[in-house]
Amino acid sequence: MAYGLRRLLTVGEASDAVVAAPPPVAPREVFRRFWPYTRGGRGWFVPVVLFSLIGPAIDAGEIWLFKIVVDDVLVPRDLGPLLWLAPAYLGLVVGSGVLGFADDVTSTWVSERFLLTLRSAVFGHVQGLSLGFFERRRLGDVLSRVTGDVDSVETFLLSGVADALYYVIQLGVFLGLLFYLQWDLTLLALAIVPMFWGAARHFSRLIKKASRERRRRSGSISAIAEETLGNVALVQAYNRQEWEQRRFGAQNLGRFHAVMASARIHAVYRPVVEMIEVSGGLAVMGLGTWKLAQGQLTLGGLLVFLALIGKLYSPVRGLSRLGTVFYAASASAERIIELLDQRPQVVEAAGARPVGRARGDVEFDGVGFRYPGTSSWALSDVSLQVAAGQTLALVGASGAGKSTVAKLQLRFYDPDRGAVRLDGTDLRDLRLSDVRENVAVVLQETLVFQGTVGDNIAYGRPEATQAQIVAAARAADAHDFIEHLPQGYDTMVGQRGRTLSGGQCQRLAIARAMNRDAPVLLLDEPTSGLDVRSGRRIMDPLRRLMAGRTTIVISHNLLTVRDATHIAVLDRGRVVEYGTHDDLLRQGGSYARLHRLNAASGSAAMRPVPS
Ligand SMILES: Nc1ncnc2c1ncn2[C@@H]1O[C@H](COP(=O)(O)OP(=O)(O)OP(=O)(O)O)[C@@H](O)[C@H]1O
C-alpha cells in the first residue's frame, strides 16, 4: 500500500529533456528579485488590503444575521424582527457585490500592471544579451519563458500574497467570533490545524517538483516546435517529418507525464484535506450537540458556530493550497531569474566615448579569439589594416574564421587577445551603439522582416524619407523589381523574405545598407547562394555601395576579391597570405594556385582549400 502510494506520487525527471532545469532559488530571493517590478502599482495595494478587511466582516455580518433569524424568528415563530432583518440582509448582499466588483477590478489592474512591466523588462533584457547567448540557447525555450513563465511569477508575488492576506484576515475575524461564541468548541476545532499544515508541507514539495518538470518540458516543446517549423523547408526536403514528430512527441509525452504526476498529487491531497476537515467538524458537532442538550447553547448559536467553522476551514484550506500554488509558481520564477541573471558578454565601458561618424580606418591588431566554452582558437594573432575607403577581401576555407572577423568588427564578441580598432580607438572604449551605427552589413543569409519592402529598406535608418528609400533602391538595382510588385514599396514581404527570390532579397539588403550610409561595410559572402547571373547582376550595385566606404568583404567570388585593395587568406584562424591581388599571384601561394585553377575552369568562384 505504502509502495503503491509512493509510486502514485512519483514525479519522473527524465534526462532527455531538451532544456535543462534552472538552479533552485529560495522564496525570499524570488520576492527580492521581483519586488522592484511592482513599482507603479503599489499605490493600489492599500485599497486591495482594505477590501480584504471588509470582505470577511460582511461575511461575518451575514452569518450573525442568520443566528438572529434562527433564535428570534424561527424558534419563537415571530415574523416581527424580519422587518428589519430582511433589508439589513439585502444591504449586506448589495455591499458585498459592490465590494467584489471593486476588488476584482483593482486586483486585476495591479496584477496585469506588474505583468506588463515584467514582461517588457524580461524581453528588453533578453534583447540586450550578446550574440553568444543566442548561439548557445534554444530560442523556443526563451520564448516560452517570456510568454508562459512570466505569468506564474505574478501569482507568486501579487495574487498569491493578496489571497494569503485575505485568508489571514478571514481567519482572524472568524476565529475572534468563534472564541467569543464558544472558546472550548473553538479550541477543539483548531486541533486539526497542525494536521493541515503537515499535509500541505509534504504535498507542496512534490508539487514543486512536478511543476518544475512541467515547465522544463514546456520549454523543450517550444524549442523543438520553433526549430522544426522555422526550418520547415529543410525538414520536408529531407523527409524528416517523422523524426521531428517523434522528437516533439517525446517532449510532449514528458509534459503529459509531469502534468499527470501533478494531477495525481493534487487528487490525493484533496481527499486527505477533506478527511482532516470532516473529522474536525464531527468532533465539534458532537460536543456542540451535548452542549445544546445541556442548555448551554441555543440552536441558532450552534448552527452559527457550525457555519463559522465551515468558513474557518476555508481560509485554512486556502492557505495550505496556496503553499502548493506558491511552489508551482516558484518553478517558473526560477526560469525567469536564470534568464535575468544572464549578463551580456559584451558590455559598454563606464567612460565609453561617443564616435559620431567615423572616418572608417579599421585595424585588427594581434587578435586572438576563442568562442565561449570552446578550447580551440577561432582566430589567432590576426593583424589586418584597412584604411578609410579601402577594401579588404577575406578568403579561406570553410571554418577558417572569416565570419568571426566580421563578428568582432561588429563587437558581437570581444577578442581574448589583441584589439580591434576603429579610427585608432579600441572598440571597447567606444559606445557600443556608435560602433554599430558606423557599420552596415550585408550577410550571406539575407534577413528580411515581416513588413513592407519600404520598411525593410528603412530598417537601419527609420527616419529615411520615401525619396531616400527609392534612391537607395535605385542604387541597389532593386527599384525596377519593386515597382513590379503588386503594391510597389508597400508590398508586404513575408518573414525571411520567403516571397522574394534570393537575388531580390540580396538587392533589398544592399538597398538597406545603402540607406544606412555607414562608413564601414561588412559583406559576408553576398553572392553566395545566387546563380552566376544573379551573382553578376548584384556586382554593380555592390560596387556602388562600396564606393567611398571601408569594406571588409568575405567572398569566394573572384570578381569581388579582385577589386579589393588587399586580400587576406585565412587558414585555421591565421592570416597565411596578405597583399594585393598581384602580390599574391607573384607569391605563388594558395591564392595563386586557386586563381590558376579558376582561370583554367573559367569560373568566377573560388574557395581556397588548405594546402
Ligand atoms: N558560435 C560559435 N561557437 C563556437 N564555435 C564557433 C561558433 N561560430 C563559429 N565557430 C567556430 O569558429 C571557427 C571559425 O568559424 P567562422 O564561422 O568564422 O568560419 P568561416 O571562415 O566564416 O566559415 P564559412 O566560410 O564556412 O562561413 C570554426 O571552427 C567554427 O566551428
PDBQT file of the ligand as one rigid body, heavy atoms in Angstrom, charges set to zero:
ROOT
HETATM    1  N1  LIG A 701      29.101  30.344 -32.141  1.00  0.00    +0.000 N 
HETATM    2  C1  LIG A 701      30.163  29.566 -32.208  1.00  0.00    +0.000 A 
HETATM    3  N2  LIG A 701      30.524  28.829 -31.141  1.00  0.00    +0.000 NA
HETATM    4  C2  LIG A 701      31.599  28.028 -31.185  1.00  0.00    +0.000 A 
HETATM    5  N3  LIG A 701      32.410  27.909 -32.260  1.00  0.00    +0.000 NA
HETATM    6  C3  LIG A 701      32.106  28.612 -33.365  1.00  0.00    +0.000 A 
HETATM    7  C4  LIG A 701      30.977  29.470 -33.397  1.00  0.00    +0.000 A 
HETATM    8  N4  LIG A 701      30.918  30.032 -34.625  1.00  0.00    +0.000 NA
HETATM    9  C5  LIG A 701      31.982  29.566 -35.311  1.00  0.00    +0.000 A 
HETATM   10  N5  LIG A 701      32.696  28.710 -34.573  1.00  0.00    +0.000 N 
HETATM   11  C6  LIG A 701      33.936  28.021 -34.962  1.00  0.00    +0.000 C 
HETATM   12  O1  LIG A 701      34.916  29.013 -35.233  1.00  0.00    +0.000 OA
HETATM   13  C7  LIG A 701      35.667  28.679 -36.393  1.00  0.00    +0.000 C 
HETATM   14  C8  LIG A 701      35.584  29.801 -37.411  1.00  0.00    +0.000 C 
HETATM   15  O2  LIG A 701      34.272  29.920 -37.884  1.00  0.00    +0.000 OA
HETATM   16  P1  LIG A 701      33.798  31.006 -38.931  1.00  0.00    +0.000 P 
HETATM   17  O3  LIG A 701      32.309  30.979 -38.969  1.00  0.00    +0.000 OA
HETATM   18  O4  LIG A 701      34.447  32.289 -38.646  1.00  0.00    +0.000 OA
HETATM   19  O5  LIG A 701      34.385  30.400 -40.303  1.00  0.00    +0.000 OA
HETATM   20  P2  LIG A 701      34.208  30.922 -41.785  1.00  0.00    +0.000 P 
HETATM   21  O6  LIG A 701      35.585  31.042 -42.330  1.00  0.00    +0.000 OA
HETATM   22  O7  LIG A 701      33.352  32.122 -41.834  1.00  0.00    +0.000 OA
HETATM   23  O8  LIG A 701      33.479  29.689 -42.460  1.00  0.00    +0.000 OA
HETATM   24  P3  LIG A 701      32.430  29.689 -43.694  1.00  0.00    +0.000 P 
HETATM   25  O9  LIG A 701      33.170  30.056 -44.925  1.00  0.00    +0.000 OA
HETATM   26  O10 LIG A 701      32.000  28.255 -43.726  1.00  0.00    +0.000 OA
HETATM   27  O11 LIG A 701      31.316  30.612 -43.332  1.00  0.00    +0.000 OA
HETATM   28  C9  LIG A 701      35.098  27.363 -36.899  1.00  0.00    +0.000 C 
HETATM   29  O12 LIG A 701      35.955  26.349 -36.433  1.00  0.00    +0.000 OA
HETATM   30  C10 LIG A 701      33.747  27.249 -36.232  1.00  0.00    +0.000 C 
HETATM   31  O13 LIG A 701      33.454  25.900 -35.957  1.00  0.00    +0.000 OA
ENDROOT
TORSDOF 0
